[in-house]
Amino acid sequence: MQTALNKEVRKIQLTGKTTYIVSLPKKWVEDLGLSSGSLVTLIKQPSNALLLLPDVITKLKTEEVTLLANPNKSGESLKRMIISAYLAGYNIIHIRNKNEMISSKQKDAIREVVKRNLVGTEIIASTSNFITIQTLASIPELPVKSVIRRMFLLASSMHRDAMNALRELNYELADSIINSDDEIDKFSLYIMRNLILAAHNEKVLRDIGLLKASDILGYRVVVKSIERIADHATSIAEKIKDFKIMPNVVIMNKLDDMSLFALSMFEDSIEALLRMNYELADSVAEKSNTISEMEKNIISMIDNTNLNYYKLILEDIRRVAEYASDISEVAINHTIEDMLLR
């Protein structure tokens, strides 16, 4: 037996004909509050390492936090505090004012952030100076990859609707796209919360569908990229009100072609990530230069009178392709081991 700081090397022994056993250091067992009969979880990692987790640490604790809603604290400031506590993994968030009532504006802000930004949360108690928010959604119900696909579908739909609204100058449709952005932000915060929890808890990592801790950083990039793509759909919708006459048909057709190309890159990047397909991810990266050439070609066709309006929309479309390329790079990084010669 070799011993070093936080390291033990021990022999595997055969007991009976079908079972192998290995002993655990007594001090480690006692430090973790374990004893004879305690349960542990064994996990075979993709790297062929064996991970042993005491059952007592694979269960999430119900964390509580209390935030002070001072009378001079604005509603937006209070929202930021609540979102930060949510992202930090607290399941129960108390908001209180020690000496005075929580103002009506502060209460409106609390209700709004729960409704618009936080998945699976509800206000479970409310008095004049005390409000409690509880997170009710359990992590396995919404694995990261499932939420990413939902975010992708919503962001893609927003972009298509934005282009249709531009072609028809449909202001009502444009407004509905702007309102849809809240759903993307809500899912984004939910995934970020779970990724932060997964960074500190191996069971959460597995429950949300990730294989190793190093995946967390990549998925944060993916979530932010999808969120930005939705923001650019919203940006197109907001610019529609600047158009006083219908867009030129020839230019609009070119915009649609560029938009469909960017969306195809977006779809392929997500599929490459979710299906761990290196070749598909690499094909998305190869297309990244094409979008810039399409943009230049369209700009050359636009007269100076309307150039500024169209250039801003072209930038929104190009950014979709650029964020798709970022997602494809994450997929490449997650699948590169499959391409290495052994």
Buried (B, 14 or more C-beta within 10 A) or exposed (E): EEEEEEEBEEEEEEEEEEEEEEEEEEEEBEEBEBEEEEEBBEBEEEEEEEEEBBEEBBEBEEBEBEBEBBEEBEBEBBBEBBBEBBBEBBBBBBBBBEEEBBBEEBBEBBBEBBEEBBBBBEBEEBEEEBBBBBBEBEBEEBBBBEBBBBBBEBBBBBBBBBBBBBBBBBEEBBBBBBEBBBBBBBBBBBBBBBBBBBBEBBBBBBBBBBEBEEBBEBBBBBBBBBBBBBBBBBBBBBBBEEBEEEBBEEBBEBBBEBBBBBBBBBBBBBBBBBEEBBEBBBBBBEBBEBBEEBBEEBEEEBEEEBEEBBEBBBBBBBBBBBBBBBBBBBBBBBBEEEEEEE
